[in-house]
Amino acid sequence: MTNVLSQTASFQIQVVTTPEQQEMFLDVPNRVYANDPNWVPPIRSSIAKQFSETNPFFQYGKLQQFIAVQTGANGAEAVGRIVASVNQRLIEREGEAIGLFGFFECINDGAIAQALLDAASQWLREQGMVKARGPIDLSTHNNCLFLVDGFDSPPYLMMPYNAAYYPQFIEQNGWHKAKDAYAYDLPLDRPLPDEFEKGYRIALKSGVTFRQLHLKGDAFKQDVLGLYHLFTKAFANNWSSTPRTEEEFFEEAKSLQDLVDPEIFWIAEYEGEMVGFFMTLPDYNLVLKRVNGKLNWLGILKFLWYRRQIDTARVIAICALPEHRRRMVPLGLIHIGMKHGVEKRKPYRRAELSWVYEDNMPSRKVIEATGATIYKTYRIYEKAL
């Protein structure tokens, strides 16, 4: 085969070029996590969509997919995969030729893992990259990070999960820690400390108003536009992050629109301007685990049935423009979001606040003031090429 990059006695590394190989690429996680009760299968079509030529990523980036293939009694099977990518926006932002690897999955075989990482690294060198970073699936707005501690429970919605042997494989291959990130656990069976309600009242007295996210029609579009501008301004300096276009942001917002519970998604405004938000989503991983990555008619029926059982939520972002933080906007948003979450007819009983980089002490200080504690640690790695 012309797309065989390398070969050993037991496996081949192949460049993905055909529809058949693409299906093999998508099948790898089902093999890796077949006996892992904590794994939540992603929606298969959403992963495939990222490699479609309609993905806006291809306007400013390029990628190459690889699979590791073994031939056995059942024929050829993919037992590992990786994607190497070049995100021009990241290069321009950091001023360095940094390439990325992502979508990594592999059976428990160190030789296969090394061959996949070597294939990605070599492709990045050929593109002129001098450093590799990952796991990052094209950008940090997508799935990224390896879980390195906290394998005893399933991931929350849109959080990464991986086999416990992945960190060992990559560290043996000469990669080193670039940065850690944390997920915090917050049981909701006790009230928040008094400072959050006091912060809420100070915010109200200073002229800040709070409302739920609009979910329909032009009001939804206007709210998404406001969130886009707020995101772009507030998170412009996040490490390894790149700006999104309005088109990309609206596309993601539309994909999440039907998942929003307005009781736990709040907006802060001052003199008619959006100045902060509390972005929380129900933990639909409880549901996604039941549909096994497929939203066919049976999957949709299961989705509608099991969504009623969700009683956990993920706090994705707590944002306030710096000039409004003295008005206690972050504390006010947390107070009202958590209050409405626990006072529902079917209340939320637990929340995860994730993820936050280890050196983001202002955010960590606010999160830890709620009583939340770190229970999972994630890592991004780097390697000089």
N, C-alpha and C positions, 0 to 999 in steps of 0.2 A: 504493500500500500504506500502511495506517495506521501501520505500524511503521517506516517510513523516517524516520530522525532528521535526516539531511542528505543532500544530493546534489550532485555535481559532474558535469561532462561525462563523466567516465570511471569514476566509482564512486559507490556509495551506502553510507552507514552505517546499518545496520538494527539495531533492538532485537530480540533473539532472543525469540520468543514461540511459535513453532510447532515441531513435531517435525522438519519439513524443515529449518528454520533451525538446529536443534540438530545435525543431522547435518552440515550445512555448517560449523558451528563446529568440530566434531570433525575435519573433513577438512583444515583449514587447515595444520597442521604437515606433512602429507604433500606438500603443494604447495611449502611454503617449503624443505623439506630434501630434495627429490626427488633432488638430485645431490650431497648432502653425505655422504661416507663415514663421518663421525664421529657422525652422529646416530643415536640409539637410539630407535625408536618406543615410546612408552609403551603400556601395555595400554589399549586404547580404552575398554573397559567401566569401568575404574577411574577414568578422567577423567569419563565420563558420570555415574558414581555420585555425584560431588561436587555435582552439580546436582539430584540427586533430593531430593524433599521428606523422605525418611528420613534425610538427612544431619543429624547433631546440630547442625551449624553453625547451622541455621535456628532453633534454640531461643534463640540469642543474637546472631544476625546477619542481614543481608540483602545481596542482591547484584543486579547487573544485567549481563547478557551483551550484547555488541555484536559485529557482524560487518561487515566491509567487503566489498561485493559488486561484482564487475565482470561485465558481460554481453558475451560474445564469441561466437565460432563454435560453441563447445560449450555455449552457454546461460549461465545465471547461475552464477558460481562465487565462493565466498568466498576472498578473498586476504589477509585479516587478521582478527584477533579480539582482544578484550580483555574483562576482567571488572572492574567496579568493585564494591567490597564495603565494608560497614561491620561491623566486629567490635566489639560493645559491650564485650566483655571487655578489649580493648586500650584503648578509650577510658577505661574505669574505671581501668585500671592506670596509664595515663600521665597521666590528668587533662587530656586535650586531645582535641578533636574531630578525630582522625586517621582518614582514610579510606584504603583500599588499592586498588591495581590489581594485576592478575595475569593469568595465562593468556595473556600477550601473545605473539602471533605475527604476522608481517607479511612480505609480499614486499618486495623491495628498492625501495621507493617511499616517499620521505620525506613526500609529501603525505598518503598513506594512513595512515602511522604517526601523523602529527600529528593527523589527523582522529579516529583512534581514541582517542588520549590526551586530546584535547579533549572527546570524548563522555564518557569516564570521569570526567574532572575536573568537567564540568558536572553530571553525575548526583550526584557526591559533594557539590558545592555545594548542590544541591537537598535533600540529606539533612542539611544543616547543618554539613558538615565544613569546617574551616579549613585543613587541611593534607592532602596526599596523599603516600603512601609506597608504594614497590614496586620491583621486582615481588615480590609476596607473594600466593600463591594461597590467600586466605582467612585463613591464619595461617602463621607460620614453621614450624609442625610439618609443613606440606605443602611443596611445591616453592616455592622463593623464590630471589632473587638473579639478576642478570645476570652471565654470564661476560664479563670484560673483558680477560683476558690468559690465554693458554694454549689456543688453538683447535686445536692440532696433534695432539690425541689425543682419543679418545672419553671421555665422562663415565663415572664409576663408578656403581654402583647407587644410585638415589635422589638423584643429584646433577644440578643443572641444566645445560642446554646451550642455546645460542642462536646465531643468525647473528651474525657478527662486526660487522655494521653496526648492530645494535641500540643499543649504547651511544652511537654518534654520533647516531642519530635522537633519542634521549631527551634528550641534552645540548643539542641544537639547539632543543629545545622548552622550554627554561627550567628543566629539572630539574637538581638538583645532588647530588653525593655526600652520602649520609648516613653510610654506614659500609661498609668493605670487609671481606671474609672471604677466608681462604686455604685451599687444599688442599695438603697435603704429600705428597711422593712418597718412599717408603722401599723401596729394593731389599733383598731378604731373603737375599742371597748372602753376607752377612757377619754375624757375631754382634753382638748389642747390646753397648754398653760395659759394663764390669764392674759399674758402679754399680747396674744393674738387677737383676742376680742378688744383689748384696749387699743391696739393698732388699728383695728377696723373702725372704731369710733373716732379716733384721731383723723383717719383718712376722710371719713364723712364730714367732720367739722371743717376740714381744710378744703372742702369743695369737691372731693373725689366721689364719683358715683359708681355703682357696681350693677351689672346686669348680665343675664345669660347670653350666650352666643345665639344669634339668629340662625335658623336652619333652613329657611325657605326663601325662594325667589330672589329678588334684587337685594333684599336685606342681607341674605347669606353672602352674596357676591361682594357687597360692600364690606362686610365683616372680614371676609377672606383677604380682601385688598388691604384692609387695615392691619390684619395680622401679618401679612407679607412685609409691609413697610416696617412694622415693629420688629419682626424677626431679623430683617436685614440690618436694621440699625443696632439692635441690642446684642446680636450675636456675631457681629462683623469680625471680631477679633478672636473668635474661638479657634483653638489650635487645630490644624489640619482640616479646617472647614473651608468650604468654597461657597460663594453666593449662588443662589438659585434665581432663575428667571421667573417672571410672573407666571408664564406658561407652566413651568415645572411645579410651582407652588400650588396653582389652581388645580392642576391634575391630581396632585396628592390630596388636596383638600376634598375634592369631589369623591375620591376613593374612600375617604374616611367619613364622609358626611352622614351616612346612614348608621354609623357606629357611635355617634356622639350622644351622650346623655347630657342634656343642657343643665341638669341639676349640679353637674360637677365640672362644667366648662364655663368660666366666668371672665368677663371683660371689665377692666377699670377704665373710666373716662374722666377727663378733667377739661372743663369748658368745651365739651363736645368732641374732644380729641381722644383717641384710644392711647392710653399710656401704659397699659399693662394687661396681662392675661394669666389665667390659671388653666392650663391645658391638661385635662385629665380624661382618660377614656376607660370604659369598663374593660376588664381583662377578658377579651374575647378568645384568648387561648384555650379557655375551658371548652368553648364551642368548636374551635378549629381542630382540636384534638379528636373530636368526634367525627368530623367530616373527612379526616384523613387526606387533606390536601386537595380535595375535589369538590367544587361547587356545582355538581350536576343537580338534577331535580331532587334526588334523594339527599344530597348534601345540603341543599337549600332547606328542605323540610327539617333535617336535623338541626341546622343552624337556627331556624325560627323557634324550634322546640327548646333547645338547650340554652338559648340566650336568656331565658327567663330565670335560670338558676345562677346567673353571675352575681357574686357578692364581693368581688375584689376589683380593684381599679389601679391603674398605673398613672401616676402624676408624671407627665412627660416634660413639662416645662412650667416654671414660675418666672414670669418676666415683668420687669418694670423699668421704664426709662430712668437713667441715673438721676436726672433732675427732679424726679417725683418720688424717689425712695424716701426722702425725708418726710414725705406725707404718709409714710407707713403703708404704701400701696402693696408691697409683698405680703406683709402680715395680714392686711385686710383681705387680700385675695385668698390666702390660705384659710383664714377663719371662715369666710362665707362658703368657699368650696367644700371644705370638710364638714361644716355644719349641715349643709343641704344634703351631703352624701350620707350622713348617718341618720338623718331625720326622714328619709324616704320610707314609704310603706314597706318596701323590701330594702333595708339599709345595707350599705357596704360595711363589711366587717374588718377589712384589711386593705392597706394600700402599699404599693411600692413606689418610691420616689427614685427615678432613674432616667438616664445615668448622669453622673456628675464626675468630672475629672478630679483626680486627687489633689491638684494644686489650685482648684477653684474654691478657695477658702470662704469668700463671702457667701456663696450658695450653700456650701456645706454647713456654715454656721447657722443659717436660717433653717435648713432642713433638720439639723440636730437639735435645734431649739424646740421642735415639735415633739421630741422624744423618740424619733426614728433612729434606728441603729443599722450600721453596715452589716449586710449579710451575704453579699456576693461581690467578688472582685473580678474585674475584666482588664485586659491588657492589649495594647497595640505594640507591635515589634518593629524594629528597623534593622537594616543591614546595609553596609557599604558594598557597592557593586564593583 
